[in-house]
Structures are given as structure tokens and as C-alpha cells.
Amino acid sequence: MNDFFSAFADDLPQLRSGLWVTLEATVLGALVALLLSFVLGLMSLSRFLLSRGVSRVVVEFFRGTSLYVQLFWLYYAMPSLTGYELDPLFCGVLAFGLNYGAYGAEVVRGAVNSVPRGQHEAAIALNMSPLHRMRKVILPQAWVQMIPSFTNLLIQLLKATPLLWLISAADLMTAIEKLRSRTGETLTAYVTLLVCYFVLAYALTLLMNLLERSAKRRLGLATGGRSLLKSRSAVAAAQTTGGAR
């Protein structure tokens, strides 16, 4: 164990670099997923059949195929089609964004549909345009309901980042794996990795709880003093994994 932590201290620059790659993949993948979530989710609510059809096909394809396969397809198969070798981090961000964006689209669709019908009718009565009432009335209320499920998706995305090791990206998993191979301390290495991912996941949860608290305050909803430390509900987890119907 002493050998492992001695090597850990010596390799701090590489570990910081690996941690940075993990955070990059998480944040950039989450941003791509968030964008796709709203695009595909709102397309699924369109009155146009083509828009709904395209959204449904894309969502079901990326929800119905493995993230592992999607990542490998982008990294190993795409270059044979395009003639260009893609950066491992770029492949990871794109795969994470497409996969979790498909799940997020169902979160957006379900949250918008859950806004009471009276809110839609009141906005129409005020002569608001469809875009204006969506931006000013519907989405602010739906956003509060999306955040718990988005938190679960964000944590799941973080936990998927070790897959980058399989396509030679120098992430946190890669750095710890190199330490494990050099020192032979398998148990210590993987316990350290578990602790690192737990700390990252808990920090993201606290940030998302803060975001949810802020969103509720803007709507005039009560927020308890312990809201920053609350855990995600089983209902939110079910919506994340199964999609809102």
C-alpha cells in the first residue's frame, strides 16, 4: 500500500491530467446531451408528424443500442467511412451526448406534458405566441421537474467515463490503471478509484441540488434548509431509466 501511495504522489501531474480529461468528458458530454434533450424532446411535442417521427426514431435508436457499441463504432468504424481518425475524447463526448441526450429527451417531453393544462390556456388567453408561452410559462415550470432526472443522468454519464480507457483516452481510469499495473496494488488502486468517483458524483449532486433550489425560488416555491443535501427520489430515478411516458 505504501508503494502505491508513494507512486501516487510521484504521478500527481498525470493523475491531474487524467482527472481533467474525465471532467471534460463529463461536462462536454452533458452539454451535448442537454442540447439534444431539448431539441428532441420539443420535437416530439410538435404538431408535425415528420418532426415527431424523426425524434422518436433517434431517441429509440440511441436508447435501444449499447453505449459501449456506440463508443466503439465512433472510434473504430467511423474512420473507415470518413478517412479521418477521430480524437478519443471527441468520440467519448459525442457518444455520451447522443446516448444520454436520448434519455433526456424523454425527461423533457414528460416534464412539459406534466405542466397543468390551465397554464397553457392562460398563456393563450394572454395572446402569447407559442414560442413566448413556451419560454416564459411552460419551460420554467417544467425545468424544475426536469432537474432531478437530469441529475441522475449526469451521475450516470460520469460513471460511464471509465469507458474512455477502452479507446486509449488518458482519463482518470487510465492513470489509476497504470499505477495499479506498476505497483501491483489492485485493491488499493480500485478503492482509490471508487472514492474519487464518489467524491465527483457527490459534488455534482450538490451543484444540481443548488440549481434546483434556485429554479424553485424563481417560481416562488418553498425550499427547505436541507434541500441541498437531499438525495434523488425513486420516482426521479424511474423516470430517468424508463423515460417519461
N, C-alpha and C positions, 0 to 999 in steps of 0.2 A: 504493500500500500504506500509506503514511504517513497518507493521508486516511482510510483505513478504520480504522486503529487509533486515530487521533485521535477519530473518530466513535464508535468502540467505547468509549473511555474516557468520553466525554460521555454515552453512553447506558447506563452501567452499571446504574442503577436499573431501567430497562426490561428489560435483559438478566437481572438477578437475578430479576425478576418472571417472565420467561419460563422461566428455569431452574426456578423453584419450581413453575410450572404443569406442566412436564414431569415433575418428580419426584412431584408429587401424582398425576398420571395414572398413572405407573408403579406407585407404591406402592399406591394405592387399587385400581387395576385388578388388581394382583397379589393383593391380599387377597380381592377378589371371586372371582377365578379359583381361588384356593386353596380357598375355601369350596365353590365349585361342584365342584371336582375331587374333594373327599372325599364330598360328597353324591351326586354322580352315579356316582363310582367304586364306592362301597359299595352303592349301589342296584343296580348291575349285577351284584353278587355275591349279591344277595338270592335266597332260595329261592322268592320270589313272582314269578310270571310277569309280572304287571302292573308291578311295580317295575322288573324288568329291561327290560321293553318301553319304558317311559317313558324310562328312562336311555338306552337305545340310540337312540331317536328323537331326543332332544335332542342327544346327542353327535354323531350323524351329520349332523344338520341344521346345527349350527354349525361342524363341521369341513368340511362339504361346500359351504358358501357363503362368499363372499368377505368378509373383514373390512372392506374398503373399502365394499362394498354395505351391510353391516350398520350401519356407522357413518352412512352417508348416509341409510339408512332410518330410523334412530332420530332423526336431526336434522331431516330434511326431511319424511318421511312420517308419523311419529308425531304431530306437532302437528295434522295434518289429521284424525286419528282421535280425539285426546283434547281438542282445542281449546286446548291449552296449549303454549307454546313452551318447549322444554327447554334447559337450560344446556349450552353446548358441552362443558365439562369433564365434566358428568354423563353426557352421551351417550358421550363417549370412554371413561370409566371402565366404563360398562355394556357397551359393545361389546367392549372389551378383556377384561373379566371373562368374558363369555359365550363369546367365541371361544377364548381360551386356557384357560378352565375346561373346555371340551370336550376339548381335547388333554390337559389334566392329569388328567381322569377316567380316561383310558386308562393313564396313568402309575400312578395309584393302583391300578387293577384289576390291572395286570401285576405291580406290586410285592407286593401282598397275595398273589396267586397263587403268587409265587415263594418265599414262606416255606415251608420244608420241612414236609411233612405231619406229620412226627413232632412238631413244635411244637404243632400243633392237637390232636393226640391226647394229648399230655402235659397240655395245659391242660384238656381234657375229663376226663382221669383225676384231676385235682386238684379236680374238681367245680366249675370256674369257670363262671359264666353266660356266654352268648355275648357280651354287652357287655363283661364283665370280661376275658375272654380276648382280645378284640379290642383293648381299651385297654392291657392290661398285657403281653401276649405278642406278638401279631401285629403291631400297628401300630409299636411301637418298632423291630422288625427290618425291617419294610417301609419305614419312614421313611428309614433310611439309604440304601436303594436308590432312593428317590424323589428325593433331593436333587439328584444330578447332572442328571437330566432336568428337574427344576423350575428349575435354574439356567439351562439352555438356554432354557426357555420365558420366564423372566424377562428374559433379554437380548433375546429376540425381541420381547417386549412393549415394552421400552424403545425398540427400533429402529422400532417401529410408531407411536410417539407423534408423529412429524412429520406423520402424517395429520390430527392436530388442526388443523393450519394450514388444511386444506381446509374446515373448518367454522367458521373465524374464531375459534378459541381462541388466546389470546395466549401461546403456548408459546415454547420456545427457537427453534424453526424460524422462527416468525413474527418474532421480534426480529431474528434474523440476516438474514432476507429483507428486512426494512425497511432494515437497514444496507446491504445489497447494492444495493438499488434507489436509495438516496440517494447512495452513493459510486461506484457503477458497478464496484466491485472484485469481480467474480463469483468468480474463482479464490480470492482470499484469503478471501472470505466462506465458501465451501463447504469449504475446507481447515480453517478455524477450526471450522466445524460438525462436521466429521469428528473433529477432535481432541477436541472437547467430548463427543461421544457415545462415543468410545473411552474417555476417562477415566471417564465414568459407568459404562460397561459393565464396565470392569476393576475398579472399586470394588465393584460389585455381585457380581462373581465372587469377589473376595476375601472378602466378607461371607458368601456362600453356602459357600465352602470352610471358613470358620471354623465355620459351623453344622454342616456335615458332620463336621468333626473332633470337635466337641462331642458329636454324636449317636453317633459311633463309640466315644468314650471311655465314654459311659454304658452301652454294651453290652460294654465290656471289650475292644474291638478295637484292634489296634495302629494308630497313626497316625504316619507318617513326619514328619521335620522339615520336609520340603518340601511337605507336603500343602496348605498354604495357598496355594502358588503354582502348583499343578498345573493343567493345562488339562483341559477336559472331554473325555472319551473319545469315540471314534467310535461306540461301542455306545450310549452315552447319547444322542448326537445322533440316531441312527437311531430310538431309542425315542421321542424327542420328536416327530420329524416323521412317523413312520409309525404310532406308537401301539403299545403292548404288546399282543400277541395271546395 
